[in-house]
């Protein structure tokens, strides 16, 4: 993604997240895609992972469940 240069360090909580180290984006745990913080909608509190899409979140859930 153009314009996003610094990876943020984030703690994922139920219903929100806390930025621990400033940055522009986080990485999707499934696809490796850069997710701008303003568009971050899907994550796992338990695994402390971000997901680019609901499909990526479901894929990770299925991988861990098996």
N, C-alpha and C positions, 0 to 999 in steps of 0.2 A: 504494500500500500504506500503510495507516494505521500511524503510528508510525515510519516510516522517513523521516527528514528530511535527512540529510546524505549526499551522494555521496562514496564512498570512492575514493581513487586507489590502484590495484592494479597490481603487475607480475605477469604470469602466467608461470609456469614449468612445466616438465614434472612433472606429478603434484601440484603445489601452487601456491600464490600467496603473494605477499608484500604486505602492506598498507603502502603508502608514506605515505598520508595517511588518518587515521582517518575512518570514516564508517559508515553503516548498510547501504548498498547500492551496487551497481553497476548500470549500464544494459545491457540486452540490445542488442547491436549490430544485430540484425535487427528486433526488435519495439518497442524503446524501453521495454520493461517493466522496472520496478524489480526487482532480484534481491537479496534479503537475503543478506548475506555468509554466513550460516549455511546457506543453501540453494544456494550457488554450486557447481555441479558441472561445468559445460561451458564451455570457453574455448579460444582458439587462442593458443598461444605465439607463433607466427609473426606473426599479425596483432594480437596484444595486445588481443583482444576477448573479451567475455563473452557467453554465450548462455543464454537462459532455459530452453530445452528442447533435447533432442537433434535435434528436427525443425528448430529454428532454426539450429543448428550445421550441419546438412546443407544447409539452404537456402543459407547463406552459402558453404559449400564449393562448391556447385554454381555459384553466381554467380561466384565467383572463378575457377573452373576453365574457364569458357566465355569 
